[in-house]
Amino acid sequence: MAASKRKDSDNKTTDGKRIVYSEFGNTDNSAALQRGTPEVAPNQQNLKIEASRKGRGGKTVTVISGFQEKPETLADLAKQLKAQCGTGGTVKDNEIEIQGEHKQKLAEILKKMGYKAKISGG
């Protein structure tokens, strides 16, 4: 029986370390994890405010879309808007969803904050 033996140098990288699997590796990928959306000034963002019931079991939700901000900033803004309306809500897919129909109120609040906000739909 001819057993083939491999040399240790066959599977090593140039620095002598063999990497088979690395879940929490020491490689620095911080640049790859950064979100590509730059912060844009509020007066340069065109926001659309609409009420929606689709896929929510008949419950009305006010959806604000068109944001160009980081998720952390968006979460802080959603928290402020929820407090102003006195309801719950969430951030999904770079949109803010506020429970209930608050189109007029949210448009006024966002305009005071410096955003360009338009009410969409009937």
HELIX and SHEET records of a PDB file:
HELIX    1   1 ASP A    8  ASN A   11  5                                   4    
HELIX    2   2 SER A   30  LEU A   33  1                                   4    
HELIX    3   3 PRO A   42  GLN A   44  5                                   3    
HELIX    4   4 PRO A   71  CYS A   85  1                                  15    
HELIX    5   5 LYS A  103  MET A  113  1                                  11    
SHEET    1   A 5 GLY A  89  LYS A  92  0                                        
SHEET    2   A 5 GLU A  95  GLN A  99 -1                                        
SHEET    3   A 5 VAL A  61  SER A  65 -1                                        
SHEET    4   A 5 ASN A  46  SER A  52 -1                                        
SHEET    5   A 5 LYS A 116  ILE A 119  1                                        
END                                                                             
